[in-house]
Amino acid sequence: MTSSEQERWQRVKNQLRAELGEDVFSSWFARIELETVDEAAVRLSVPTRFLRNWIQSHYSERVLSHWQAEEPGITRLELSVRSAAIRPAPPKPKLPENPTLARATQGSAHHNGGGDLRAGVPFMSVHEALGGSPLDPRLSFDTFIVGRSNTLAHAAARQVATSRRGDALMFNPLYIHAGVGLGKTHLLQAITWTGNGSDRKVLYLTAERFMYGFVSALRTQTTLAFKEAVRAIDVLVIDDLQFLQGRSTQAEFCHTLNALIDAGRQVVIASDRPPADLESLDDRVRSRLAGGLVVEIGSLGEELRLEILKSRIAAACVHHPGFDVPAPVLAFVAKSITHNGRDLEGAVNRLLAHSKLTGQPVTLEMAEREMRDLIRPAELKRVRIEDIQRVVARQYNVSRADLLSSRRTANVVRPRQVAMYLAKILTLRSLPEIGRRFGGRDHTTVLHAVRKIEGLVSNDHALAEEIEALKRQLQD
């Protein structure tokens, strides 16, 4: 590389710094390097895919225009991801450069991580450019079966997906919660697929992917770039929020959530529980989440389960025309498999495998045999700590505020210990989480209460019957 090329590259960077400001320039261009310049192309490299994709999507024309001002014959930019592990060491000054090796190295870098950047031609969708979580092409609105338990969630998701840039937001954020396999991810990915074909930038991330992106930005010192990228999105879709961990990551999510909502950008979130039950999140985040539209997808009714089965079998018949499931078998599966949609999917796969691998028709007897382990006992009602506190307070004629207070009188201590005990055995909450929900108590206090009640129940039959009655009341 000649000194004149380096001088031109320095002038280009100076112009970019003057236009964009020092903060933006440092975030995006501080680690970009000039590789080669020929008659028609400039080749640049960056250390991460994230930087490459963002620069390609947002600054390609600007960089190209500055190069063309320096060298009118330049027609394209090529941006690659360099790897410290395989990048050859720079040649010593006295040794002649090996043009063949140089071309091979550049070609390999371009093949592995680069992309042809022509002005005005988008390199990839915004979702791909920002490293969004993978999307399943089967999870669209066309394949979502609507029933009584998910009508409102479906309608809200449709409204969000079909809105245009500049439209007034009907509700923000949209928060969908449900148990496993009831359609949360299906609706969120359907929103993303629909939005990718509109004029809005839509990004779908699992909570795990959000954490990975933020931690990677911290490690590569590109946090400002990460924040700018996420907050420039029109519709941010976050799945499985219950898995968001880490104080700094949660703080960044809180700031991102506030920035997007305050800027009139749409946020859609899914979790396995309502905002109030996300004990690990900051109170401000839970309050902001609850301030939008919170929708629960209920359990699948038998009629909806039957429609889902019919849809899945029709889809299977496209690729396996001879696959046939008699109506009595459909009715049996819909009635027997009640847990979630994924179990229904598994049932269809088993029927299909039996039909194709054995060549035998699907019968009711075969279905009863093959579905035995998928038929689960009825799932108990999900109990919330708030419900336990309310029921126990009513039983012992104290207030919920008394249970959460620091009062140590006997008429409050025993009900509080009973409520903590029930929270431990009827919910999946950890001891620290239970302690926080009982006035910010330490987990050792909860452990003491649980052991105390366990000891009393084994000797006090009246208390044992009392607690069994409370359990039945909470689970009915």
Long-range contacts (C-beta under 8 A, 24 or more apart in sequence): 1-34, 1-35, 1-36, 1-37, 5-34, 5-37, 6-34, 8-37, 8-67, 8-70, 8-71, 9-34, 11-70, 12-63, 12-66, 12-67, 12-70, 15-66, 16-59, 16-62, 16-63, 16-66, 19-62, 23-224, 24-224, 24-228, 26-224, 27-222, 27-224, 27-225, 27-228, 28-54, 28-55, 28-59, 28-225, 29-55, 33-82, 35-80, 35-106, 35-109, 36-102, 36-106, 37-71, 37-74, 39-73, 40-73, 40-74, 40-75, 40-76, 41-74, 41-75, 41-76, 41-77, 41-78, 42-67, 42-71, 42-74, 42-76, 42-77, 42-78, 43-77, 43-78, 43-79, 43-80, 43-106, 43-110, 43-114, 44-77, 44-78, 44-79, 44-80, 45-79, 45-80, 45-81, 45-82, 45-109, 46-79, 46-80, 46-81, 46-82, 47-81, 47-82, 47-84, 47-220, 48-81, 48-216, 48-220, 48-222, 49-81, 49-113, 49-131, 50-130, 50-131, 50-213, 50-216, 50-217, 50-222, 50-225, 50-226, 50-229, 51-222, 51-225, 52-79, 52-80, 52-81, 52-113, 52-114, 52-115, 53-123, 53-124, 53-128, 53-129, 53-130, 53-131, 54-129, 54-130, 54-225, 54-229, 55-79, 56-115, 56-117, 56-123, 56-124, 56-129, 57-122, 57-123, 57-124, 57-126, 57-129, 60-117, 60-119, 60-123, 61-119, 61-120, 64-117, 64-119, 65-119, 75-118, 76-116, 76-117, 76-118, 76-119, 77-117, 78-110, 78-114, 78-115, 78-116, 78-117, 79-114, 79-115, 79-117, 80-109, 80-110, 80-112, 80-113, 80-114, 80-115, 81-109, 81-112, 81-113, 81-114, 82-109, 82-113, 83-109, 83-112, 83-113, 125-196, 126-196, 126-201, 126-202, 126-203, 126-233, 127-192, 127-196, 127-202, 127-203, 127-204, 130-203, 130-229, 130-230, 130-233, 131-209, 131-213, 132-192, 132-203, 132-204, 132-205, 132-209, 133-204, 133-205, 133-206, 133-209, 133-239, 135-189, 135-192, 135-193, 135-204, 136-189, 137-193, 139-185, 139-186, 139-189, 139-190, 139-193, 140-189, 140-190, 140-193, 140-194, 141-190, 141-194, 143-186, 143-311, 143-315, 144-183, 144-186, 144-187, 144-190, 145-304, 145-307, 145-308, 145-311, 147-300, 147-301, 147-303, 147-304, 147-307, 148-298, 148-301, 148-303, 148-304, 149-182, 149-297, 149-298, 149-299, 149-300, 149-301, 149-304, 150-182, 150-183, 150-297, 150-298, 150-304, 152-295, 153-178, 153-183, 153-187, 153-295, 153-296, 153-297, 154-187, 156-293, 156-295, 157-187, 157-188, 157-190, 157-191, 157-268, 160-191, 160-235, 160-266, 160-268, 161-190, 161-191, 161-194, 161-195, 162-194, 163-200, 163-266, 164-198, 164-199, 164-200, 165-198, 165-199, 165-200, 165-234, 169-264, 169-266, 170-293, 171-292, 171-293, 172-261, 172-266, 172-267, 172-292, 173-257, 173-261, 173-266, 173-267, 173-268, 173-269, 173-288, 173-289, 173-292, 173-293, 174-266, 174-267, 174-268, 174-269, 174-292, 174-293, 174-295, 175-268, 175-269, 175-270, 175-271, 175-274, 175-275, 175-289, 175-290, 175-292, 175-293, 175-294, 175-295, 176-268, 176-269, 176-270, 176-271, 176-295, 176-296, 176-297, 177-270, 177-271, 177-272, 177-273, 177-274, 177-294, 177-295, 177-296, 177-297, 178-270, 178-272, 178-296, 178-297, 178-298, 179-272, 179-299, 179-340, 179-382, 180-272, 180-340, 180-342, 181-339, 181-340, 181-341, 181-342, 181-343, 182-297, 182-298, 182-299, 182-300, 182-340, 182-341, 183-297, 183-341, 184-239, 184-270, 184-271, 184-272, 184-297, 185-239, 185-270, 187-270, 188-237, 188-239, 188-268, 188-270, 191-235, 191-237, 191-268, 192-235, 192-237, 195-234, 195-235, 200-234, 200-235, 201-232, 201-233, 201-234, 201-235, 202-233, 202-234, 202-235, 202-237, 203-230, 203-233, 203-235, 203-236, 203-237, 204-237, 204-239, 205-236, 205-237, 205-238, 205-239, 206-238, 206-239, 206-240, 206-243, 207-238, 207-239, 207-240, 207-241, 207-242, 207-243, 207-244, 208-240, 208-243, 210-238, 210-244, 210-249, 210-253, 211-244, 211-245, 211-246, 211-249, 214-248, 214-249, 214-252, 215-246, 215-249, 218-248, 227-252, 227-255, 227-256, 230-256, 231-256, 231-259, 231-260, 231-263, 231-265, 233-260, 233-265, 234-265, 234-266, 235-265, 235-266, 235-267, 235-268, 236-260, 236-265, 236-266, 236-267, 236-268, 237-268, 237-269, 238-267, 238-268, 238-269, 238-270, 239-269, 239-270, 240-270, 240-271, 240-272, 241-269, 241-270, 241-271, 241-278, 242-271, 242-272, 242-273, 242-278, 244-280, 244-281, 245-280, 250-280, 250-281, 250-282, 250-285, 251-282, 253-285, 254-282, 254-284, 254-285, 254-288, 257-285, 257-288, 257-289, 258-288, 261-288, 267-292, 276-386, 277-384, 277-385, 279-429, 279-433, 279-436, 279-437, 280-433, 299-338, 299-379, 300-338, 300-340, 300-341, 300-344, 302-334, 302-335, 302-338, 305-333, 305-334, 305-337, 305-338, 305-344, 306-330, 306-331, 306-334, 308-341, 308-344, 309-333, 309-334, 309-344, 309-347, 309-348, 312-344, 312-345, 312-348, 313-348, 316-348, 316-352, 320-352, 320-355, 320-356, 322-355, 323-351, 323-352, 323-355, 323-356, 324-355, 324-361, 324-362, 325-351, 325-362, 326-362, 326-363, 326-364, 328-364, 329-362, 329-363, 329-364, 329-367, 332-364, 332-367, 332-368, 332-371, 333-367, 333-371, 336-371, 336-374, 336-375, 337-371, 337-374, 337-375, 338-376, 338-378, 338-379, 339-374, 339-376, 339-379, 343-374, 343-376, 346-374, 347-371, 347-374, 380-475, 381-474, 381-475, 381-476, 383-426, 383-427, 383-474, 383-475, 384-427, 385-423, 385-427, 385-429, 385-434, 385-437, 387-474, 388-419, 388-422, 388-423, 388-426, 388-427, 388-474, 389-419, 389-437, 389-438, 391-470, 391-473, 391-474, 392-418, 392-419, 392-422, 392-470, 393-419, 395-466, 395-470, 403-438, 403-439, 404-438, 404-439, 405-439, 406-439, 416-449, 417-449, 417-452, 417-453, 418-453, 418-467, 418-470, 420-445, 420-446, 420-449, 420-450, 420-453, 421-449, 421-450, 421-453, 421-454, 421-467, 422-467, 422-470, 422-471, 422-474, 424-450, 426-471, 426-474, 426-475
